[in-house]
Amino acid sequence: MKLLISILFLFTLVATFTDIKAETNTVSSTVVTNSTPPTANAPSIINSNSDICKVGVGASVQNNVVGVATGVVIDDELCQKLKLSRSMYAYGMKVAAVSILCQDPRVWDAMTDAGTPCPARGSIGVEAAQYWADNPSEIPDGSKYKTEYVAKNTPQTKEFTDAQNAALFKAMFVILTGIILF
C-alpha cells in the first residue's frame, strides 16, 4: 500500500508539474493598425468648353482630425479682352478693337513704342497723342510711361528767393499794419 501511495503521489506530482509548465507558455502576437488619415480631395473644375474665359482652381488641406476642400473659378480678363477685340474686328470696327486691347498696359506701351498711340475718345493719331499727354490719369495702371506723362503734367512748385521773401514780408507788413517801413 505504501507503494501504491508513492506511485499515486508521483503521478500527482508529475501532473501538477506539467500543468504549471503549460501555464507559463508565452504567446506573441502582432497587431496591425491602419493609421493613415482620410484624404481631403480637392474638387475638379472642368472647363470642357474652350470658349470660356475662366480658370478653375481647387485646393485641399487635411490633418488627423479634419479636412477642408474648396474650389473657385477665376475670370481671365485678358482672354475676355481678346475675344471682345476679335468680335469687334469681325464686325469691321477696327479702332474699337484696338481700343479694347489698349486697356492692357502692355499693349498701350507697345502702341506708344511703335509711334501709333492708342485711340482715345474718338480721336486717333496726333489728336489721341495729345489727349494722352493732357490726361495722363487715363493711361492704364502698370504702363511704363504713366509716371513720365504724370510728371510732365504736374505743376512745378515755385521756390521763392530771399529777395522775393523779403518783398513778400514787406507787402504783408504794410497790408496788416498800414505802416510803411521805408
MODELLER restraints for C-alpha pairs under 7 A, 6 or more apart:
rsr = mdl.restraints
at = mdl.atoms
rsr.add(forms.Gaussian(group=physical.xy_distance, feature=features.Distance(at['CA:37:A'], at['CA:64:A']), mean=5.54, stdev=0.5))
rsr.add(forms.Gaussian(group=physical.xy_distance, feature=features.Distance(at['CA:39:A'], at['CA:62:A']), mean=6.34, stdev=0.5))
rsr.add(forms.Gaussian(group=physical.xy_distance, feature=features.Distance(at['CA:40:A'], at['CA:60:A']), mean=5.93, stdev=0.5))
rsr.add(forms.Gaussian(group=physical.xy_distance, feature=features.Distance(at['CA:40:A'], at['CA:61:A']), mean=6.40, stdev=0.5))
rsr.add(forms.Gaussian(group=physical.xy_distance, feature=features.Distance(at['CA:40:A'], at['CA:62:A']), mean=5.66, stdev=0.5))
rsr.add(forms.Gaussian(group=physical.xy_distance, feature=features.Distance(at['CA:40:A'], at['CA:67:A']), mean=5.31, stdev=0.5))
rsr.add(forms.Gaussian(group=physical.xy_distance, feature=features.Distance(at['CA:40:A'], at['CA:68:A']), mean=6.24, stdev=0.5))
rsr.add(forms.Gaussian(group=physical.xy_distance, feature=features.Distance(at['CA:40:A'], at['CA:69:A']), mean=6.10, stdev=0.5))
rsr.add(forms.Gaussian(group=physical.xy_distance, feature=features.Distance(at['CA:41:A'], at['CA:60:A']), mean=6.17, stdev=0.5))
rsr.add(forms.Gaussian(group=physical.xy_distance, feature=features.Distance(at['CA:41:A'], at['CA:69:A']), mean=6.30, stdev=0.5))
rsr.add(forms.Gaussian(group=physical.xy_distance, feature=features.Distance(at['CA:42:A'], at['CA:58:A']), mean=5.42, stdev=0.5))
rsr.add(forms.Gaussian(group=physical.xy_distance, feature=features.Distance(at['CA:42:A'], at['CA:59:A']), mean=5.08, stdev=0.5))
rsr.add(forms.Gaussian(group=physical.xy_distance, feature=features.Distance(at['CA:42:A'], at['CA:60:A']), mean=5.02, stdev=0.5))
rsr.add(forms.Gaussian(group=physical.xy_distance, feature=features.Distance(at['CA:42:A'], at['CA:69:A']), mean=5.05, stdev=0.5))
rsr.add(forms.Gaussian(group=physical.xy_distance, feature=features.Distance(at['CA:42:A'], at['CA:70:A']), mean=6.12, stdev=0.5))
rsr.add(forms.Gaussian(group=physical.xy_distance, feature=features.Distance(at['CA:42:A'], at['CA:71:A']), mean=6.97, stdev=0.5))
rsr.add(forms.Gaussian(group=physical.xy_distance, feature=features.Distance(at['CA:43:A'], at['CA:58:A']), mean=5.91, stdev=0.5))
rsr.add(forms.Gaussian(group=physical.xy_distance, feature=features.Distance(at['CA:43:A'], at['CA:70:A']), mean=6.56, stdev=0.5))
rsr.add(forms.Gaussian(group=physical.xy_distance, feature=features.Distance(at['CA:43:A'], at['CA:71:A']), mean=6.00, stdev=0.5))
rsr.add(forms.Gaussian(group=physical.xy_distance, feature=features.Distance(at['CA:44:A'], at['CA:58:A']), mean=6.65, stdev=0.5))
rsr.add(forms.Gaussian(group=physical.xy_distance, feature=features.Distance(at['CA:45:A'], at['CA:56:A']), mean=5.32, stdev=0.5))
rsr.add(forms.Gaussian(group=physical.xy_distance, feature=features.Distance(at['CA:53:A'], at['CA:75:A']), mean=6.13, stdev=0.5))
rsr.add(forms.Gaussian(group=physical.xy_distance, feature=features.Distance(at['CA:53:A'], at['CA:76:A']), mean=5.30, stdev=0.5))
rsr.add(forms.Gaussian(group=physical.xy_distance, feature=features.Distance(at['CA:53:A'], at['CA:79:A']), mean=5.61, stdev=0.5))
rsr.add(forms.Gaussian(group=physical.xy_distance, feature=features.Distance(at['CA:53:A'], at['CA:80:A']), mean=6.01, stdev=0.5))
rsr.add(forms.Gaussian(group=physical.xy_distance, feature=features.Distance(at['CA:54:A'], at['CA:73:A']), mean=6.25, stdev=0.5))
rsr.add(forms.Gaussian(group=physical.xy_distance, feature=features.Distance(at['CA:54:A'], at['CA:74:A']), mean=5.45, stdev=0.5))
rsr.add(forms.Gaussian(group=physical.xy_distance, feature=features.Distance(at['CA:54:A'], at['CA:75:A']), mean=4.55, stdev=0.5))
rsr.add(forms.Gaussian(group=physical.xy_distance, feature=features.Distance(at['CA:54:A'], at['CA:76:A']), mean=5.40, stdev=0.5))
rsr.add(forms.Gaussian(group=physical.xy_distance, feature=features.Distance(at['CA:55:A'], at['CA:73:A']), mean=5.58, stdev=0.5))
rsr.add(forms.Gaussian(group=physical.xy_distance, feature=features.Distance(at['CA:55:A'], at['CA:74:A']), mean=5.15, stdev=0.5))
rsr.add(forms.Gaussian(group=physical.xy_distance, feature=features.Distance(at['CA:55:A'], at['CA:75:A']), mean=6.46, stdev=0.5))
rsr.add(forms.Gaussian(group=physical.xy_distance, feature=features.Distance(at['CA:55:A'], at['CA:76:A']), mean=6.80, stdev=0.5))
rsr.add(forms.Gaussian(group=physical.xy_distance, feature=features.Distance(at['CA:56:A'], at['CA:72:A']), mean=5.94, stdev=0.5))
rsr.add(forms.Gaussian(group=physical.xy_distance, feature=features.Distance(at['CA:56:A'], at['CA:73:A']), mean=4.49, stdev=0.5))
rsr.add(forms.Gaussian(group=physical.xy_distance, feature=features.Distance(at['CA:56:A'], at['CA:74:A']), mean=6.31, stdev=0.5))
rsr.add(forms.Gaussian(group=physical.xy_distance, feature=features.Distance(at['CA:57:A'], at['CA:71:A']), mean=5.61, stdev=0.5))
rsr.add(forms.Gaussian(group=physical.xy_distance, feature=features.Distance(at['CA:57:A'], at['CA:72:A']), mean=5.47, stdev=0.5))
rsr.add(forms.Gaussian(group=physical.xy_distance, feature=features.Distance(at['CA:57:A'], at['CA:73:A']), mean=6.23, stdev=0.5))
rsr.add(forms.Gaussian(group=physical.xy_distance, feature=features.Distance(at['CA:58:A'], at['CA:70:A']), mean=5.78, stdev=0.5))
rsr.add(forms.Gaussian(group=physical.xy_distance, feature=features.Distance(at['CA:58:A'], at['CA:71:A']), mean=4.05, stdev=0.5))
rsr.add(forms.Gaussian(group=physical.xy_distance, feature=features.Distance(at['CA:58:A'], at['CA:72:A']), mean=6.44, stdev=0.5))
rsr.add(forms.Gaussian(group=physical.xy_distance, feature=features.Distance(at['CA:59:A'], at['CA:69:A']), mean=5.84, stdev=0.5))
rsr.add(forms.Gaussian(group=physical.xy_distance, feature=features.Distance(at['CA:59:A'], at['CA:70:A']), mean=5.64, stdev=0.5))
rsr.add(forms.Gaussian(group=physical.xy_distance, feature=features.Distance(at['CA:59:A'], at['CA:71:A']), mean=6.31, stdev=0.5))
rsr.add(forms.Gaussian(group=physical.xy_distance, feature=features.Distance(at['CA:60:A'], at['CA:68:A']), mean=5.57, stdev=0.5))
rsr.add(forms.Gaussian(group=physical.xy_distance, feature=features.Distance(at['CA:60:A'], at['CA:69:A']), mean=4.07, stdev=0.5))
rsr.add(forms.Gaussian(group=physical.xy_distance, feature=features.Distance(at['CA:60:A'], at['CA:70:A']), mean=6.31, stdev=0.5))
rsr.add(forms.Gaussian(group=physical.xy_distance, feature=features.Distance(at['CA:61:A'], at['CA:67:A']), mean=5.65, stdev=0.5))
rsr.add(forms.Gaussian(group=physical.xy_distance, feature=features.Distance(at['CA:61:A'], at['CA:68:A']), mean=5.37, stdev=0.5))
rsr.add(forms.Gaussian(group=physical.xy_distance, feature=features.Distance(at['CA:61:A'], at['CA:69:A']), mean=6.45, stdev=0.5))
rsr.add(forms.Gaussian(group=physical.xy_distance, feature=features.Distance(at['CA:62:A'], at['CA:68:A']), mean=6.41, stdev=0.5))
rsr.add(forms.Gaussian(group=physical.xy_distance, feature=features.Distance(at['CA:81:A'], at['CA:100:A']), mean=6.37, stdev=0.5))
rsr.add(forms.Gaussian(group=physical.xy_distance, feature=features.Distance(at['CA:81:A'], at['CA:101:A']), mean=6.32, stdev=0.5))
rsr.add(forms.Gaussian(group=physical.xy_distance, feature=features.Distance(at['CA:85:A'], at['CA:97:A']), mean=4.30, stdev=0.5))
rsr.add(forms.Gaussian(group=physical.xy_distance, feature=features.Distance(at['CA:85:A'], at['CA:98:A']), mean=6.94, stdev=0.5))
rsr.add(forms.Gaussian(group=physical.xy_distance, feature=features.Distance(at['CA:85:A'], at['CA:100:A']), mean=5.96, stdev=0.5))
rsr.add(forms.Gaussian(group=physical.xy_distance, feature=features.Distance(at['CA:85:A'], at['CA:101:A']), mean=6.63, stdev=0.5))
rsr.add(forms.Gaussian(group=physical.xy_distance, feature=features.Distance(at['CA:86:A'], at['CA:97:A']), mean=6.83, stdev=0.5))
rsr.add(forms.Gaussian(group=physical.xy_distance, feature=features.Distance(at['CA:88:A'], at['CA:94:A']), mean=6.75, stdev=0.5))
rsr.add(forms.Gaussian(group=physical.xy_distance, feature=features.Distance(at['CA:88:A'], at['CA:96:A']), mean=6.52, stdev=0.5))
rsr.add(forms.Gaussian(group=physical.xy_distance, feature=features.Distance(at['CA:88:A'], at['CA:97:A']), mean=5.19, stdev=0.5))
rsr.add(forms.Gaussian(group=physical.xy_distance, feature=features.Distance(at['CA:89:A'], at['CA:97:A']), mean=5.49, stdev=0.5))
rsr.add(forms.Gaussian(group=physical.xy_distance, feature=features.Distance(at['CA:95:A'], at['CA:119:A']), mean=6.97, stdev=0.5))
rsr.add(forms.Gaussian(group=physical.xy_distance, feature=features.Distance(at['CA:99:A'], at['CA:118:A']), mean=6.46, stdev=0.5))
rsr.add(forms.Gaussian(group=physical.xy_distance, feature=features.Distance(at['CA:99:A'], at['CA:119:A']), mean=5.82, stdev=0.5))
rsr.add(forms.Gaussian(group=physical.xy_distance, feature=features.Distance(at['CA:101:A'], at['CA:107:A']), mean=6.41, stdev=0.5))
rsr.add(forms.Gaussian(group=physical.xy_distance, feature=features.Distance(at['CA:102:A'], at['CA:108:A']), mean=4.90, stdev=0.5))
rsr.add(forms.Gaussian(group=physical.xy_distance, feature=features.Distance(at['CA:102:A'], at['CA:118:A']), mean=6.10, stdev=0.5))
rsr.add(forms.Gaussian(group=physical.xy_distance, feature=features.Distance(at['CA:103:A'], at['CA:140:A']), mean=6.11, stdev=0.5))
rsr.add(forms.Gaussian(group=physical.xy_distance, feature=features.Distance(at['CA:104:A'], at['CA:140:A']), mean=6.60, stdev=0.5))
rsr.add(forms.Gaussian(group=physical.xy_distance, feature=features.Distance(at['CA:105:A'], at['CA:140:A']), mean=5.26, stdev=0.5))
rsr.add(forms.Gaussian(group=physical.xy_distance, feature=features.Distance(at['CA:105:A'], at['CA:141:A']), mean=6.52, stdev=0.5))
rsr.add(forms.Gaussian(group=physical.xy_distance, feature=features.Distance(at['CA:105:A'], at['CA:142:A']), mean=5.65, stdev=0.5))
rsr.add(forms.Gaussian(group=physical.xy_distance, feature=features.Distance(at['CA:105:A'], at['CA:143:A']), mean=4.75, stdev=0.5))
rsr.add(forms.Gaussian(group=physical.xy_distance, feature=features.Distance(at['CA:106:A'], at['CA:143:A']), mean=6.70, stdev=0.5))
rsr.add(forms.Gaussian(group=physical.xy_distance, feature=features.Distance(at['CA:108:A'], at['CA:118:A']), mean=6.41, stdev=0.5))
rsr.add(forms.Gaussian(group=physical.xy_distance, feature=features.Distance(at['CA:109:A'], at['CA:143:A']), mean=6.19, stdev=0.5))
rsr.add(forms.Gaussian(group=physical.xy_distance, feature=features.Distance(at['CA:109:A'], at['CA:144:A']), mean=6.87, stdev=0.5))
rsr.add(forms.Gaussian(group=physical.xy_distance, feature=features.Distance(at['CA:111:A'], at['CA:117:A']), mean=5.43, stdev=0.5))
rsr.add(forms.Gaussian(group=physical.xy_distance, feature=features.Distance(at['CA:111:A'], at['CA:118:A']), mean=6.26, stdev=0.5))
rsr.add(forms.Gaussian(group=physical.xy_distance, feature=features.Distance(at['CA:116:A'], at['CA:125:A']), mean=6.47, stdev=0.5))
rsr.add(forms.Gaussian(group=physical.xy_distance, feature=features.Distance(at['CA:117:A'], at['CA:125:A']), mean=6.27, stdev=0.5))
rsr.add(forms.Gaussian(group=physical.xy_distance, feature=features.Distance(at['CA:117:A'], at['CA:128:A']), mean=6.41, stdev=0.5))
rsr.add(forms.Gaussian(group=physical.xy_distance, feature=features.Distance(at['CA:117:A'], at['CA:129:A']), mean=5.70, stdev=0.5))
rsr.add(forms.Gaussian(group=physical.xy_distance, feature=features.Distance(at['CA:118:A'], at['CA:128:A']), mean=6.80, stdev=0.5))
rsr.add(forms.Gaussian(group=physical.xy_distance, feature=features.Distance(at['CA:119:A'], at['CA:128:A']), mean=5.63, stdev=0.5))
rsr.add(forms.Gaussian(group=physical.xy_distance, feature=features.Distance(at['CA:120:A'], at['CA:128:A']), mean=5.28, stdev=0.5))
rsr.add(forms.Gaussian(group=physical.xy_distance, feature=features.Distance(at['CA:120:A'], at['CA:131:A']), mean=6.83, stdev=0.5))
rsr.add(forms.Gaussian(group=physical.xy_distance, feature=features.Distance(at['CA:133:A'], at['CA:149:A']), mean=6.23, stdev=0.5))
rsr.add(forms.Gaussian(group=physical.xy_distance, feature=features.Distance(at['CA:136:A'], at['CA:146:A']), mean=6.41, stdev=0.5))
rsr.add(forms.Gaussian(group=physical.xy_distance, feature=features.Distance(at['CA:136:A'], at['CA:149:A']), mean=5.53, stdev=0.5))
rsr.add(forms.Gaussian(group=physical.xy_distance, feature=features.Distance(at['CA:136:A'], at['CA:150:A']), mean=5.48, stdev=0.5))
rsr.add(forms.Gaussian(group=physical.xy_distance, feature=features.Distance(at['CA:139:A'], at['CA:146:A']), mean=6.18, stdev=0.5))
rsr.add(forms.Gaussian(group=physical.xy_distance, feature=features.Distance(at['CA:174:A'], at['CA:180:A']), mean=5.80, stdev=0.5))
